[in-house]
Amino acid sequence: MKPRTALSTLTTAVVSAVAGFAALCAATAAQAPAPSTKTFQFVLQNGLQVVVVPDHRAPVITQMVVYKVGAVDDPPGISGLAHFFEHMMFRGTRNNPGGAFSQNIARAGGDDNAFTTHDYTVFHEQIAKDKFRLVARLEADRMAGLDLSENAVMAERDVVTEERRMRIDNDPQALVLEQAEAALYLTHPYARPVIGWPEEIRRIGRQEAENFYRRHYAPNNAVLIVAGDVTPDEVRQVAEAEYGPVQPRELAARIDYAQPRRMGENRFVVTRKDAKVPLFLRLYRVQSYADAPAGAAESLELLARLMGGDATSALYRKLVVERRIATDASVSYDGYARDSGQFSISVTPRPGVPLDTIERAVDEVISNIQRRPPSKEDFARAKTQLVAGAQFRRDSQFEMASAYARALAVGLTGFDVQQWPARVQALKPAQVQAAAAEALNRNEAVTAYLLPKP
């Protein structure tokens, strides 16, 4: 099995070649015409939503099937079931047993993979245009007839258990992040790791797998996105022929979870022998694109770029370059969620620098941004980088399809995807300052220290 993405990971700052990123993106866009942002949408009779993103620069296509099911839909006491099913979908069907799915795609010169988030699961293939019908047939087949035999389920449960051991249990930073997210979201399902708690993964059996598959994996719970050298008519013809016969199912109702009020900051310290270096981590529970008013999520995106997006950002410049108390400092905003988003700060100190010194320096940078808007120069640079990055992604067929996938999966629209650069361009420095003042609230935060055990 290929490695599958199951957990968000700590973002590391990119410290080389960043200064020229905006210029590089602009140059790339100038050298090759960007694909049209015009998209086409329709719905099959079985409820499958279809989005077509034409891009005729090369005879290739990207197909994504987005299921509106993720870790929030795991039954109580069986966390990790959605991620487990990401694996199971590669276990084969009666028509394509074992690893035939990926083998057929590889023989046709294509590539396939998948990933799971708290809110959705995505399966994707990139392949030559003339093989579109092949990948559509393969995806439709496993949407309807997955192998859920006892042997298949038990074997894949062992694979997921081992993946968790290697990627999480043996990685102190991943464990600290997992604990911090559990504290941040309280009783909301976002507190559960996407990969699942180890004790609960072991509870997955054939009956649990069968019930989950029948209630979530169906055309009326999915979005098909096809980007590439296709026309809407071509996609409709293939979709109706391959996906059309798949029968809709009665779906499990998605629960609208309350987001409990936080009354104060959570703090904890983890000391481990296997920790190589100390780490300062702070997470804030913030608004997402799905629940924020116009401009608020974009402001958080720009704030993250200003604070820790690259070597010129405020946090990196202050802690790494000027004061030389850290070797790395990064900030990220994860806003594509149905409920709350997450604003993350991580810093690796230089040897001998205490983490409380790092924390005071981080708080000083935050306070400065909250008290006064960013300079015109910093604001313009960060905005240019964000917008140029969006332009650069338009030149990637896969990234364009991904943009529509994550937006549609959390309740946004294609129009939101297309308007995002303009919304960022319209932001004012005062909006970002206000976002910092409102969102970076210690009542909505978890602070964690990771220390190597002597």
Secondary structure, 3 states (H helix, E strand, C coil): CCCCECCCCCCCCCCCCCCCHHHHHHHHHHHCCCCCCCCEEEECCCCCEEEEEECCCCCEEEEEEEECCCHHHCCCCCCCHHHHHHHHCCCEECCCECCHHHHHHHHCCCEEEEEECCCCEEEEEEEEHHHHHHHHHHHHHHHHCECCCHHHHHHHHHHHHHHHHHHHHCCHHHHHHHHHHHHHHCCCHHHCCCCCCHHHHCCCCHHHHHHHHHHHCCHHHEEEEEEECCCHHHHHHHHHHHCCCCCCCCCCCCCCCCCCCCCCCEEEEEEECCCCCCEEEEEEEECCCCCCCCCHHHHHHHHHHHHHCCCCCHHHHHHHHHCCCEEEEEEEEECCCCCCEEEEEEEEECCCCCHHHHHHHHHHHHHHHHHCCCCHHHHHHHHHHHHHHHHHHHCCHHHHHHHHHHHHHCCCCHHHHHHHHHHHHCCCHHHHHHHHHHHCCHHHEEEEEEEECC
